[in-house]
Amino acid sequence: YDYVAPKRFDVVVFRYPEDAKTNYIKRLIGLPGETVSIAGGDIWTSRDAAEPTIARKPTAKLRAMLQCVHDSRHESAELAQAGWPSRWADWAAPGTAPGWSSADGGRSWAVRAAGAASATLRYRHFMPTSDDWEELGAGGRVDGELSLIDDFQPYNAMATRSHWVGDLAVEARLENQGDAGTVTLDLVEAGRRHEARIDLSTGGVELVSSSLGGPAPKAVTKLRGRGAWTVLFANVDDELSLFVDGRRIVFDQPTTWAAPIGSAEAAKPVRDEPRPGVDTATDLAPAGVTASGATIGLSGVRVLRDIFYIGADGISAVGGMIEKPRLDFPLEADQFFVLGDNSAASKDSRLWLEGHHVDRNLIVGKALTIFWPHAWYPSWAVPVRFRVRGNPIELRLPSWPNFGRMGPVR
């Protein structure tokens, strides 16, 4: 940052304000002279007492910060054998012929919707608990309980209050085996449906949402005729976006909408029970793929969510976060606001005792590369314990770097 100014959503290294000898790494959220607000899991900013507006992520950050909720390539055969329901399901009405089918336990799906016929595949969130895994280990049956997508982090070894997340994305490898038809990707947030309708004969796409004012945004993609493409449709930060093979599609109309911060504070999920054959926009079945007059296959189907920033400004006597629907953090000149991506377990600007900011002179620089991630070691590795400056250190030998985690910090 000697030559360029820090940017919002950069990952930065800085000296911890409460102990300047310690380096911390967090994501930069607030810039000097603005007020940062946290509401509804999103970041809002304002200046000079103006109404806050939502802070939207640049394209690269949007994709990098999405967190995987479910990946069809990793369906559990053990859960399925014990009666666990498939998260993706054909949405044909009971008693009618199914449209979508899977020959590999839900890892991939196919449909042949001839003529004017259409078929929908929908996602329902079934999250196994520790009790379910114990029951499975004992040889019992596990039925699964339908739930909302929340901000659960599998590597948080602690109980935290969950928060419903409505900013979602759906991604799949789509193979078109015909020359015509349409495919529609849809996402539901707070009972409101957002759609990307793709004409497979022309490659044209149209975004349909009651949140968008004016004409429906349109664009042309390369999803035309027979072929295979990776498609991602996202509803993040009050903005719809579509990616084909990693490239963002540019539309002829804005794909954003302006909502007041109060709407984020008051937003609630719609919990209507999803029923196959019934077209209900419910947050209990928040993602879907519909084929009309098309023969297509789907693989590598993923549901992703945006980071949910928890509005907390203290820790209770029992160790839980003290949360509020909205928090405002004013920043002065040369002051920055930082947050951790793992919001439920991050000691960051929200929770510091001596101010909620990082002074410019404490910023070391931008984090660029992960060059030595946590090592892998076999189960029979031998622990080696020693001390460095009085601090206990434990290594396990033999071990080797996790090469798959090496790469740029995004």
VEXKE-840303 format. One record per residue (C-alpha): x, y, z; residue number from 1. Coordinates in Angstrom, 2 decimals. Example, Ala and Ser with C-alpha at 12.3 -4.5 7.8 and 13.67 -1.06 7.14 Angstrom:
REM residues 2
<site east="12.30" north="-4.50" up="7.80" drenlum="1"/>
<site east="13.67" north="-1.06" up="7.14" drenlum="2"/>
***
This chain:
REM residues 410
<site east="0.00" north="0.00" up="0.00" drenlum="1"/>
<site east="2.95" north="2.34" up="-0.51" drenlum="2"/>
<site east="1.68" north="3.10" up="-4.02" drenlum="3"/>
<site east="-2.05" north="2.25" up="-4.04" drenlum="4"/>
<site east="-4.81" north="2.86" up="-1.52" drenlum="5"/>
<site east="-6.33" north="-0.09" up="0.35" drenlum="6"/>
<site east="-9.58" north="-1.30" up="-1.21" drenlum="7"/>
<site east="-12.71" north="-2.63" up="0.39" drenlum="8"/>
<site east="-12.73" north="-6.45" up="0.65" drenlum="9"/>
<site east="-8.93" north="-6.70" up="0.36" drenlum="10"/>
<site east="-7.37" north="-9.22" up="2.75" drenlum="11"/>
<site east="-4.86" north="-7.21" up="4.78" drenlum="12"/>
<site east="-2.13" north="-7.87" up="7.32" drenlum="13"/>
<site east="-1.96" north="-5.38" up="10.18" drenlum="14"/>
<site east="-0.56" north="-5.01" up="13.65" drenlum="15"/>
<site east="-3.18" north="-5.84" up="16.26" drenlum="16"/>
<site east="-4.26" north="-2.50" up="17.81" drenlum="17"/>
<site east="-4.35" north="-3.98" up="21.34" drenlum="18"/>
<site east="-0.89" north="-5.53" up="20.95" drenlum="19"/>
<site east="1.12" north="-3.96" up="18.12" drenlum="20"/>
<site east="3.72" north="-6.76" up="18.31" drenlum="21"/>
<site east="1.22" north="-9.26" up="16.86" drenlum="22"/>
<site east="0.29" north="-9.46" up="13.18" drenlum="23"/>
<site east="-3.36" north="-10.12" up="12.34" drenlum="24"/>
<site east="-4.98" north="-10.94" up="8.99" drenlum="25"/>
<site east="-8.57" north="-9.89" up="8.24" drenlum="26"/>
<site east="-10.68" north="-8.57" up="5.41" drenlum="27"/>
<site east="-10.80" north="-4.79" up="5.04" drenlum="28"/>
<site east="-14.44" north="-3.63" up="5.19" drenlum="29"/>
<site east="-14.58" north="0.05" up="6.14" drenlum="30"/>
<site east="-12.65" north="3.00" up="4.69" drenlum="31"/>
<site east="-11.62" north="6.29" up="6.32" drenlum="32"/>
<site east="-14.33" north="8.91" up="6.79" drenlum="33"/>
<site east="-17.34" north="6.63" up="6.37" drenlum="34"/>
<site east="-19.74" north="4.91" up="8.71" drenlum="35"/>
<site east="-19.85" north="1.13" up="8.40" drenlum="36"/>
<site east="-23.13" north="-0.56" up="9.30" drenlum="37"/>
<site east="-23.85" north="-4.27" up="9.73" drenlum="38"/>
<site east="-27.45" north="-5.34" up="9.14" drenlum="39"/>
<site east="-29.00" north="-8.51" up="7.80" drenlum="40"/>
<site east="-25.57" north="-10.12" up="7.45" drenlum="41"/>
<site east="-24.50" north="-7.51" up="4.89" drenlum="42"/>
<site east="-22.21" north="-4.49" up="4.96" drenlum="43"/>
<site east="-23.67" north="-1.01" up="4.46" drenlum="44"/>
<site east="-21.78" north="2.26" up="4.22" drenlum="45"/>
<site east="-22.61" north="5.96" up="4.39" drenlum="46"/>
<site east="-20.94" north="9.37" up="4.53" drenlum="47"/>
<site east="-22.03" north="12.75" up="5.82" drenlum="48"/>
<site east="-25.16" north="11.41" up="7.55" drenlum="49"/>
<site east="-26.59" north="10.07" up="4.26" drenlum="50"/>
<site east="-28.73" north="6.92" up="4.20" drenlum="51"/>
<site east="-26.59" north="3.76" up="4.17" drenlum="52"/>
<site east="-26.26" north="1.82" up="0.92" drenlum="53"/>
<site east="-25.26" north="-1.81" up="0.59" drenlum="54"/>
<site east="-21.58" north="-2.48" up="-0.15" drenlum="55"/>
<site east="-21.39" north="-4.74" up="-3.20" drenlum="56"/>
<site east="-18.40" north="-6.96" up="-3.82" drenlum="57"/>
<site east="-16.34" north="-6.69" up="-7.01" drenlum="58"/>
<site east="-16.70" north="-9.67" up="-9.34" drenlum="59"/>
<site east="-13.55" north="-11.49" up="-8.22" drenlum="60"/>
<site east="-14.35" north="-11.01" up="-4.52" drenlum="61"/>
<site east="-17.96" north="-12.08" up="-4.98" drenlum="62"/>
<site east="-16.91" north="-15.47" up="-6.32" drenlum="63"/>
<site east="-13.99" north="-15.90" up="-3.92" drenlum="64"/>
<site east="-16.12" north="-15.21" up="-0.84" drenlum="65"/>
<site east="-18.92" north="-17.65" up="-1.69" drenlum="66"/>
<site east="-18.94" north="-20.58" up="0.72" drenlum="67"/>
<site east="-20.08" north="-24.06" up="-0.25" drenlum="68"/>
<site east="-23.29" north="-25.31" up="1.37" drenlum="69"/>
<site east="-23.69" north="-28.51" up="-0.65" drenlum="70"/>
<site east="-21.83" north="-30.22" up="-3.49" drenlum="71"/>
<site east="-23.57" north="-33.07" up="-5.29" drenlum="72"/>
<site east="-20.19" north="-34.69" up="-6.01" drenlum="73"/>
<site east="-19.87" north="-35.53" up="-2.32" drenlum="74"/>
<site east="-23.18" north="-37.20" up="-1.53" drenlum="75"/>
<site east="-22.84" north="-39.58" up="1.42" drenlum="76"/>
<site east="-23.64" north="-43.17" up="0.50" drenlum="77"/>
<site east="-23.82" north="-44.05" up="4.22" drenlum="78"/>
<site east="-26.51" north="-41.43" up="4.86" drenlum="79"/>
<site east="-28.51" north="-42.50" up="1.82" drenlum="80"/>
<site east="-28.45" north="-46.15" up="2.90" drenlum="81"/>
<site east="-29.75" north="-45.10" up="6.32" drenlum="82"/>
<site east="-32.76" north="-43.34" up="4.79" drenlum="83"/>
<site east="-31.42" north="-39.79" up="4.51" drenlum="84"/>
<site east="-33.36" north="-37.83" up="1.85" drenlum="85"/>
<site east="-31.62" north="-36.45" up="-1.21" drenlum="86"/>
<site east="-31.17" north="-32.69" up="-1.00" drenlum="87"/>
<site east="-31.94" north="-32.29" up="-4.70" drenlum="88"/>
<site east="-35.27" north="-33.81" up="-5.72" drenlum="89"/>
<site east="-37.49" north="-33.98" up="-8.78" drenlum="90"/>
<site east="-40.44" north="-31.64" up="-8.22" drenlum="91"/>
<site east="-43.14" north="-33.55" up="-10.10" drenlum="92"/>
<site east="-46.46" north="-33.85" up="-8.28" drenlum="93"/>
<site east="-47.06" north="-37.14" up="-6.43" drenlum="94"/>
<site east="-48.63" north="-39.73" up="-8.70" drenlum="95"/>
<site east="-47.18" north="-38.24" up="-11.89" drenlum="96"/>
<site east="-44.21" north="-39.40" up="-13.91" drenlum="97"/>
<site east="-40.92" north="-37.94" up="-12.61" drenlum="98"/>
<site east="-39.00" north="-35.57" up="-14.84" drenlum="99"/>
<site east="-35.48" north="-35.52" up="-13.41" drenlum="100"/>
<site east="-33.64" north="-38.72" up="-12.56" drenlum="101"/>
<site east="-30.27" north="-39.69" up="-11.12" drenlum="102"/>
<site east="-28.38" north="-42.89" up="-11.82" drenlum="103"/>
<site east="-25.61" north="-42.29" up="-9.28" drenlum="104"/>
<site east="-27.28" north="-41.45" up="-5.99" drenlum="105"/>
<site east="-27.82" north="-37.74" up="-6.63" drenlum="106"/>
<site east="-24.33" north="-36.88" up="-7.85" drenlum="107"/>
<site east="-25.67" north="-35.98" up="-11.30" drenlum="108"/>
<site east="-29.12" north="-35.50" up="-12.83" drenlum="109"/>
<site east="-30.72" north="-35.77" up="-16.26" drenlum="110"/>
<site east="-34.05" north="-34.81" up="-17.81" drenlum="111"/>
<site east="-35.79" north="-35.13" up="-21.15" drenlum="112"/>
<site east="-38.60" north="-32.57" up="-21.30" drenlum="113"/>
<site east="-39.96" north="-32.93" up="-24.82" drenlum="114"/>
<site east="-42.14" north="-30.37" up="-26.58" drenlum="115"/>
<site east="-43.97" north="-28.06" up="-24.19" drenlum="116"/>
<site east="-43.20" north="-30.22" up="-21.16" drenlum="117"/>
<site east="-41.18" north="-28.85" up="-18.26" drenlum="118"/>
<site east="-39.56" north="-30.43" up="-15.22" drenlum="119"/>
<site east="-38.10" north="-28.85" up="-12.09" drenlum="120"/>
<site east="-35.31" north="-30.01" up="-9.80" drenlum="121"/>
<site east="-35.30" north="-28.32" up="-6.36" drenlum="122"/>
<site east="-32.87" north="-28.13" up="-3.46" drenlum="123"/>
<site east="-33.98" north="-28.74" up="0.12" drenlum="124"/>
<site east="-31.56" north="-28.21" up="2.98" drenlum="125"/>
<site east="-31.13" north="-31.32" up="5.12" drenlum="126"/>
<site east="-28.21" north="-30.85" up="7.51" drenlum="127"/>
<site east="-27.08" north="-33.90" up="9.53" drenlum="128"/>
<site east="-26.43" north="-33.21" up="13.20" drenlum="129"/>
<site east="-24.03" north="-34.93" up="15.57" drenlum="130"/>
<site east="-27.00" north="-36.95" up="16.87" drenlum="131"/>
<site east="-27.73" north="-38.13" up="13.33" drenlum="132"/>
<site east="-24.15" north="-39.32" up="12.89" drenlum="133"/>
<site east="-24.29" north="-41.14" up="16.23" drenlum="134"/>
<site east="-27.53" north="-42.83" up="15.20" drenlum="135"/>
<site east="-25.95" north="-43.77" up="11.88" drenlum="136"/>
<site east="-22.93" north="-45.23" up="13.68" drenlum="137"/>
<site east="-25.26" north="-47.34" up="15.81" drenlum="138"/>
<site east="-26.89" north="-48.77" up="12.69" drenlum="139"/>
<site east="-30.12" north="-46.80" up="13.05" drenlum="140"/>
<site east="-32.26" north="-44.97" up="10.52" drenlum="141"/>
<site east="-31.93" north="-41.21" up="10.02" drenlum="142"/>
<site east="-34.78" north="-39.35" up="8.33" drenlum="143"/>
<site east="-33.42" north="-35.81" up="8.17" drenlum="144"/>
<site east="-35.10" north="-32.59" up="9.25" drenlum="145"/>
<site east="-35.73" north="-29.82" up="6.74" drenlum="146"/>
<site east="-34.06" north="-26.54" up="7.73" drenlum="147"/>
<site east="-33.05" north="-23.13" up="6.44" drenlum="148"/>
<site east="-29.60" north="-22.47" up="5.04" drenlum="149"/>
<site east="-27.68" north="-20.70" up="7.78" drenlum="150"/>
<site east="-24.17" north="-19.48" up="8.59" drenlum="151"/>
<site east="-22.97" north="-22.79" up="10.04" drenlum="152"/>
<site east="-19.21" north="-23.32" up="9.74" drenlum="153"/>
<site east="-18.10" north="-26.96" up="10.02" drenlum="154"/>
<site east="-14.72" north="-25.99" up="11.49" drenlum="155"/>
<site east="-16.22" north="-24.01" up="14.39" drenlum="156"/>
<site east="-15.94" north="-26.47" up="17.28" drenlum="157"/>
<site east="-18.46" north="-24.58" up="19.37" drenlum="158"/>
<site east="-22.17" north="-23.97" up="19.57" drenlum="159"/>
<site east="-23.20" north="-20.60" up="18.12" drenlum="160"/>
<site east="-26.58" north="-19.10" up="17.35" drenlum="161"/>
<site east="-27.40" north="-19.75" up="13.72" drenlum="162"/>
<site east="-28.42" north="-17.00" up="11.31" drenlum="163"/>
<site east="-30.54" north="-17.54" up="8.22" drenlum="164"/>
<site east="-28.65" north="-16.68" up="5.02" drenlum="165"/>
<site east="-30.67" north="-15.52" up="2.01" drenlum="166"/>
<site east="-27.81" north="-14.46" up="-0.29" drenlum="167"/>
<site east="-27.23" north="-17.66" up="-2.26" drenlum="168"/>
<site east="-25.82" north="-18.98" up="-5.53" drenlum="169"/>
<site east="-26.35" north="-22.15" up="-7.53" drenlum="170"/>
<site east="-23.71" north="-23.62" up="-9.84" drenlum="171"/>
<site east="-23.70" north="-26.65" up="-12.14" drenlum="172"/>
<site east="-22.00" north="-28.21" up="-15.12" drenlum="173"/>
<site east="-24.82" north="-28.09" up="-17.66" drenlum="174"/>
<site east="-24.75" north="-30.39" up="-20.69" drenlum="175"/>
<site east="-27.28" north="-29.64" up="-23.42" drenlum="176"/>
<site east="-28.04" north="-32.69" up="-25.57" drenlum="177"/>
<site east="-30.54" north="-30.99" up="-27.88" drenlum="178"/>
<site east="-30.90" north="-27.93" up="-30.08" drenlum="179"/>
<site east="-33.82" north="-26.15" up="-28.44" drenlum="180"/>
<site east="-35.63" north="-25.50" up="-25.18" drenlum="181"/>
<site east="-34.95" north="-23.35" up="-22.14" drenlum="182"/>
<site east="-33.36" north="-23.84" up="-18.75" drenlum="183"/>
<site east="-34.17" north="-21.63" up="-15.78" drenlum="184"/>
<site east="-32.04" north="-21.26" up="-12.66" drenlum="185"/>
<site east="-33.88" north="-19.79" up="-9.69" drenlum="186"/>
<site east="-33.06" north="-18.62" up="-6.17" drenlum="187"/>
<site east="-35.46" north="-17.68" up="-3.37" drenlum="188"/>
<site east="-34.77" north="-15.08" up="-0.67" drenlum="189"/>
<site east="-37.40" north="-14.11" up="1.90" drenlum="190"/>
<site east="-40.09" north="-15.69" up="-0.26" drenlum="191"/>
<site east="-39.08" north="-13.70" up="-3.34" drenlum="192"/>
<site east="-37.94" north="-15.63" up="-6.41" drenlum="193"/>
<site east="-35.16" north="-14.52" up="-8.77" drenlum="194"/>
<site east="-34.73" north="-16.29" up="-12.11" drenlum="195"/>
<site east="-32.22" north="-16.54" up="-14.95" drenlum="196"/>
<site east="-34.06" north="-17.87" up="-18.03" drenlum="197"/>
<site east="-31.74" north="-19.17" up="-20.74" drenlum="198"/>
<site east="-32.89" north="-19.92" up="-24.30" drenlum="199"/>
<site east="-30.74" north="-22.86" up="-25.41" drenlum="200"/>
<site east="-31.47" north="-22.28" up="-29.10" drenlum="201"/>
<site east="-30.16" north="-18.70" up="-29.19" drenlum="202"/>
<site east="-28.07" north="-18.33" up="-26.03" drenlum="203"/>
<site east="-30.24" north="-15.43" up="-24.91" drenlum="204"/>
<site east="-30.78" north="-14.95" up="-21.18" drenlum="205"/>
<site east="-33.30" north="-12.86" up="-19.27" drenlum="206"/>
<site east="-33.33" north="-12.05" up="-15.56" drenlum="207"/>
<site east="-36.77" north="-12.04" up="-13.94" drenlum="208"/>
<site east="-37.37" north="-10.72" up="-10.42" drenlum="209"/>
<site east="-39.94" north="-8.53" up="-8.73" drenlum="210"/>
<site east="-37.01" north="-6.75" up="-7.05" drenlum="211"/>
<site east="-35.80" north="-5.36" up="-10.37" drenlum="212"/>
<site east="-37.51" north="-2.24" up="-11.65" drenlum="213"/>
<site east="-37.97" north="-1.46" up="-15.33" drenlum="214"/>
<site east="-37.39" north="-3.81" up="-18.28" drenlum="215"/>
<site east="-35.99" north="-7.26" up="-17.59" drenlum="216"/>
<site east="-32.19" north="-7.33" up="-18.08" drenlum="217"/>
<site east="-31.18" north="-9.31" up="-21.18" drenlum="218"/>
<site east="-27.90" north="-10.62" up="-22.58" drenlum="219"/>
<site east="-26.52" north="-13.19" up="-25.00" drenlum="220"/>
<site east="-24.37" north="-16.10" up="-23.80" drenlum="221"/>
<site east="-22.57" north="-18.99" up="-25.48" drenlum="222"/>
<site east="-25.12" north="-21.50" up="-24.12" drenlum="223"/>
<site east="-26.38" north="-22.26" up="-27.60" drenlum="224"/>
<site east="-27.07" north="-25.66" up="-29.12" drenlum="225"/>
<site east="-25.32" north="-28.82" up="-28.00" drenlum="226"/>
<site east="-22.43" north="-28.49" up="-25.58" drenlum="227"/>
<site east="-21.43" north="-28.29" up="-21.93" drenlum="228"/>
<site east="-20.78" north="-25.24" up="-19.77" drenlum="229"/>
<site east="-20.32" north="-24.38" up="-16.09" drenlum="230"/>
<site east="-23.06" north="-21.94" up="-15.09" drenlum="231"/>
<site east="-23.31" north="-19.97" up="-11.84" drenlum="232"/>
<site east="-26.29" north="-17.81" up="-10.90" drenlum="233"/>
<site east="-25.99" north="-15.63" up="-7.77" drenlum="234"/>
<site east="-28.18" north="-13.36" up="-5.68" drenlum="235"/>
<site east="-25.70" north="-11.49" up="-3.47" drenlum="236"/>
<site east="-25.76" north="-7.96" up="-2.03" drenlum="237"/>
<site east="-29.07" north="-7.04" up="-3.71" drenlum="238"/>
<site east="-27.60" north="-7.90" up="-7.10" drenlum="239"/>
<site east="-28.18" north="-10.73" up="-9.57" drenlum="240"/>
<site east="-25.21" north="-12.05" up="-11.53" drenlum="241"/>
<site east="-24.65" north="-14.85" up="-14.03" drenlum="242"/>
<site east="-21.34" north="-16.52" up="-14.88" drenlum="243"/>
<site east="-20.65" north="-18.91" up="-17.76" drenlum="244"/>
<site east="-17.36" north="-20.82" up="-17.63" drenlum="245"/>
<site east="-16.06" north="-18.32" up="-15.08" drenlum="246"/>
<site east="-16.87" north="-15.20" up="-17.11" drenlum="247"/>
<site east="-19.47" north="-12.74" up="-15.87" drenlum="248"/>
<site east="-22.28" north="-11.97" up="-18.30" drenlum="249"/>
<site east="-22.93" north="-8.28" up="-19.00" drenlum="250"/>
<site east="-26.62" north="-7.32" up="-19.22" drenlum="251"/>
<site east="-28.27" north="-4.42" up="-21.03" drenlum="252"/>
<site east="-30.05" north="-3.20" up="-17.88" drenlum="253"/>
<site east="-28.99" north="-2.88" up="-14.23" drenlum="254"/>
<site east="-29.23" north="-6.13" up="-12.28" drenlum="255"/>
<site east="-29.19" north="-4.38" up="-8.89" drenlum="256"/>
<site east="-31.89" north="-2.82" up="-6.73" drenlum="257"/>
<site east="-31.80" north="-0.22" up="-3.99" drenlum="258"/>
<site east="-33.36" north="-1.35" up="-0.72" drenlum="259"/>
<site east="-33.26" north="0.63" up="2.54" drenlum="260"/>
<site east="-31.19" north="-0.75" up="5.39" drenlum="261"/>
<site east="-34.37" north="-1.15" up="7.41" drenlum="262"/>
<site east="-35.54" north="-3.86" up="5.01" drenlum="263"/>
<site east="-32.42" north="-5.88" up="5.81" drenlum="264"/>
<site east="-33.04" north="-5.53" up="9.54" drenlum="265"/>
<site east="-36.64" north="-6.73" up="9.13" drenlum="266"/>
<site east="-36.09" north="-9.49" up="6.53" drenlum="267"/>
<site east="-37.47" north="-12.88" up="7.54" drenlum="268"/>
<site east="-37.43" north="-16.22" up="5.74" drenlum="269"/>
<site east="-40.64" north="-17.75" up="4.40" drenlum="270"/>
<site east="-41.04" north="-21.17" up="6.00" drenlum="271"/>
<site east="-43.95" north="-22.56" up="3.98" drenlum="272"/>
<site east="-43.56" north="-26.30" up="3.63" drenlum="273"/>
<site east="-42.23" north="-27.15" up="0.16" drenlum="274"/>
<site east="-44.30" north="-29.78" up="-1.63" drenlum="275"/>
<site east="-43.43" north="-31.37" up="-4.98" drenlum="276"/>
<site east="-45.83" north="-30.25" up="-7.67" drenlum="277"/>
<site east="-46.65" north="-27.01" up="-5.83" drenlum="278"/>
<site east="-44.95" north="-23.83" up="-7.04" drenlum="279"/>
<site east="-44.31" north="-22.14" up="-3.68" drenlum="280"/>
<site east="-41.49" north="-19.64" up="-3.23" drenlum="281"/>
<site east="-40.21" north="-20.78" up="0.15" drenlum="282"/>
<site east="-36.80" north="-20.44" up="1.76" drenlum="283"/>
<site east="-36.97" north="-24.10" up="2.74" drenlum="284"/>
<site east="-36.46" north="-24.95" up="-0.96" drenlum="285"/>
<site east="-34.36" north="-21.96" up="-2.04" drenlum="286"/>
<site east="-32.77" north="-23.14" up="-5.30" drenlum="287"/>
<site east="-34.04" north="-24.83" up="-8.43" drenlum="288"/>
<site east="-33.37" north="-25.75" up="-12.05" drenlum="289"/>
<site east="-36.22" north="-26.05" up="-14.55" drenlum="290"/>
<site east="-35.92" north="-27.53" up="-18.05" drenlum="291"/>
<site east="-38.60" north="-26.77" up="-20.64" drenlum="292"/>
<site east="-38.56" north="-28.55" up="-24.00" drenlum="293"/>
<site east="-34.94" north="-29.51" up="-23.40" drenlum="294"/>
<site east="-32.79" north="-32.57" up="-22.86" drenlum="295"/>
<site east="-30.03" north="-31.71" up="-20.42" drenlum="296"/>
<site east="-27.76" north="-33.19" up="-17.79" drenlum="297"/>
<site east="-26.41" north="-31.60" up="-14.62" drenlum="298"/>
<site east="-23.31" north="-32.56" up="-12.68" drenlum="299"/>
<site east="-21.19" north="-30.93" up="-10.00" drenlum="300"/>
<site east="-24.29" north="-29.15" up="-8.71" drenlum="301"/>
<site east="-23.38" north="-26.79" up="-5.88" drenlum="302"/>
<site east="-25.35" north="-24.50" up="-3.60" drenlum="303"/>
<site east="-23.26" north="-21.68" up="-2.17" drenlum="304"/>
<site east="-23.87" north="-18.83" up="0.26" drenlum="305"/>
<site east="-22.44" north="-15.42" up="0.91" drenlum="306"/>
<site east="-20.59" north="-14.60" up="4.13" drenlum="307"/>
<site east="-23.01" north="-13.55" up="6.87" drenlum="308"/>
<site east="-21.53" north="-10.82" up="9.04" drenlum="309"/>
<site east="-22.94" north="-10.99" up="12.56" drenlum="310"/>
<site east="-23.86" north="-7.66" up="14.13" drenlum="311"/>
<site east="-22.15" north="-8.11" up="17.50" drenlum="312"/>
<site east="-20.30" north="-5.60" up="19.65" drenlum="313"/>
<site east="-19.52" north="-7.56" up="22.79" drenlum="314"/>
<site east="-19.21" north="-10.92" up="24.52" drenlum="315"/>
<site east="-21.65" north="-11.98" up="27.22" drenlum="316"/>
<site east="-20.68" north="-13.42" up="30.61" drenlum="317"/>
<site east="-21.32" north="-16.94" up="29.29" drenlum="318"/>
<site east="-19.17" north="-16.43" up="26.20" drenlum="319"/>
<site east="-21.81" north="-15.76" up="23.54" drenlum="320"/>
<site east="-21.90" north="-12.75" up="21.26" drenlum="321"/>
<site east="-24.07" north="-9.78" up="22.20" drenlum="322"/>
<site east="-25.97" north="-9.17" up="18.97" drenlum="323"/>
<site east="-28.04" north="-6.29" up="17.65" drenlum="324"/>
<site east="-30.15" north="-6.00" up="14.46" drenlum="325"/>
<site east="-28.01" north="-3.10" up="13.31" drenlum="326"/>
<site east="-24.64" north="-1.73" up="14.36" drenlum="327"/>
<site east="-22.96" north="1.47" up="13.16" drenlum="328"/>
<site east="-19.21" north="2.10" up="13.34" drenlum="329"/>
<site east="-18.09" north="5.65" up="12.39" drenlum="330"/>
<site east="-14.53" north="5.99" up="11.09" drenlum="331"/>
<site east="-12.33" north="9.06" up="11.10" drenlum="332"/>
<site east="-9.46" north="9.98" up="8.80" drenlum="333"/>
<site east="-6.83" north="7.21" up="8.41" drenlum="334"/>
<site east="-9.03" north="4.66" up="10.21" drenlum="335"/>
<site east="-10.03" north="1.30" up="8.72" drenlum="336"/>
<site east="-12.59" north="-1.32" up="9.79" drenlum="337"/>
<site east="-11.75" north="-5.02" up="9.41" drenlum="338"/>
<site east="-13.76" north="-8.22" up="9.79" drenlum="339"/>
<site east="-12.96" north="-11.93" up="9.66" drenlum="340"/>
<site east="-14.68" north="-14.18" up="7.13" drenlum="341"/>
<site east="-15.54" north="-16.62" up="9.94" drenlum="342"/>
<site east="-17.79" north="-14.06" up="11.60" drenlum="343"/>
<site east="-19.01" north="-16.34" up="14.41" drenlum="344"/>
<site east="-15.47" north="-16.93" up="15.71" drenlum="345"/>
<site east="-13.47" north="-13.87" up="14.69" drenlum="346"/>
<site east="-12.07" north="-11.31" up="17.09" drenlum="347"/>
<site east="-12.13" north="-8.30" up="14.80" drenlum="348"/>
<site east="-13.11" north="-4.63" up="14.73" drenlum="349"/>
<site east="-16.54" north="-5.39" up="16.17" drenlum="350"/>
<site east="-15.19" north="-6.79" up="19.43" drenlum="351"/>
<site east="-12.02" north="-4.90" up="20.28" drenlum="352"/>
<site east="-12.08" north="-3.19" up="23.65" drenlum="353"/>
<site east="-10.08" north="-0.11" up="22.69" drenlum="354"/>
<site east="-11.79" north="1.28" up="19.59" drenlum="355"/>
<site east="-13.19" north="-0.44" up="16.52" drenlum="356"/>
<site east="-10.60" north="0.56" up="13.96" drenlum="357"/>
<site east="-7.09" north="-0.01" up="12.62" drenlum="358"/>
<site east="-4.98" north="3.10" up="12.14" drenlum="359"/>
<site east="-3.30" north="3.44" up="8.76" drenlum="360"/>
<site east="0.16" north="3.24" up="10.33" drenlum="361"/>
<site east="-0.66" north="-0.24" up="11.68" drenlum="362"/>
<site east="-1.43" north="-1.72" up="8.25" drenlum="363"/>
<site east="1.50" north="-3.84" up="7.06" drenlum="364"/>
<site east="0.19" north="-4.61" up="3.58" drenlum="365"/>
<site east="-2.05" north="-6.72" up="1.40" drenlum="366"/>
<site east="-2.00" north="-10.50" up="1.86" drenlum="367"/>
<site east="-1.01" north="-12.03" up="-1.47" drenlum="368"/>
<site east="-0.15" north="-15.73" up="-1.22" drenlum="369"/>
<site east="-0.70" north="-18.81" up="0.93" drenlum="370"/>
<site east="2.76" north="-20.36" up="0.73" drenlum="371"/>
<site east="2.86" north="-22.69" up="3.77" drenlum="372"/>
<site east="-0.60" north="-23.90" up="4.82" drenlum="373"/>
<site east="-1.21" north="-26.32" up="7.69" drenlum="374"/>
<site east="0.68" north="-29.54" up="7.07" drenlum="375"/>
<site east="-0.74" north="-33.01" up="6.49" drenlum="376"/>
<site east="0.57" north="-35.93" up="8.49" drenlum="377"/>
<site east="-0.29" north="-39.66" up="8.75" drenlum="378"/>
<site east="-2.15" north="-41.10" up="11.73" drenlum="379"/>
<site east="1.04" north="-42.79" up="12.94" drenlum="380"/>
<site east="3.08" north="-39.55" up="12.98" drenlum="381"/>
<site east="5.17" north="-38.99" up="16.12" drenlum="382"/>
<site east="4.54" north="-35.78" up="18.13" drenlum="383"/>
<site east="7.62" north="-33.65" up="18.83" drenlum="384"/>
<site east="7.20" north="-31.02" up="21.56" drenlum="385"/>
<site east="9.49" north="-28.09" up="22.37" drenlum="386"/>
<site east="9.34" north="-24.43" up="23.37" drenlum="387"/>
<site east="10.12" north="-21.21" up="21.51" drenlum="388"/>
<site east="10.52" north="-18.16" up="23.75" drenlum="389"/>
<site east="8.64" north="-20.01" up="26.44" drenlum="390"/>
<site east="5.70" north="-20.89" up="24.19" drenlum="391"/>
<site east="4.89" north="-24.62" up="23.78" drenlum="392"/>
<site east="5.13" north="-25.92" up="20.21" drenlum="393"/>
<site east="4.08" north="-29.33" up="18.93" drenlum="394"/>
<site east="4.99" north="-30.79" up="15.54" drenlum="395"/>
<site east="4.16" north="-34.19" up="14.10" drenlum="396"/>
<site east="6.72" north="-36.01" up="12.02" drenlum="397"/>
<site east="6.72" north="-36.98" up="9.26" drenlum="398"/>
<site east="4.52" north="-34.29" up="7.70" drenlum="399"/>
<site east="4.30" north="-32.45" up="4.41" drenlum="400"/>
<site east="2.67" north="-29.23" up="3.16" drenlum="401"/>
<site east="-0.93" north="-29.18" up="1.97" drenlum="402"/>
<site east="0.03" north="-28.26" up="-1.59" drenlum="403"/>
<site east="-3.63" north="-27.96" up="-2.62" drenlum="404"/>
<site east="-4.04" north="-24.94" up="-0.35" drenlum="405"/>
<site east="-1.10" north="-23.05" up="-1.82" drenlum="406"/>
<site east="-2.13" north="-20.16" up="-4.02" drenlum="407"/>
<site east="-3.22" north="-16.52" up="-4.08" drenlum="408"/>
<site east="-5.18" north="-14.99" up="-1.22" drenlum="409"/>
<site east="-8.54" north="-13.88" up="-2.58" drenlum="410"/>
***
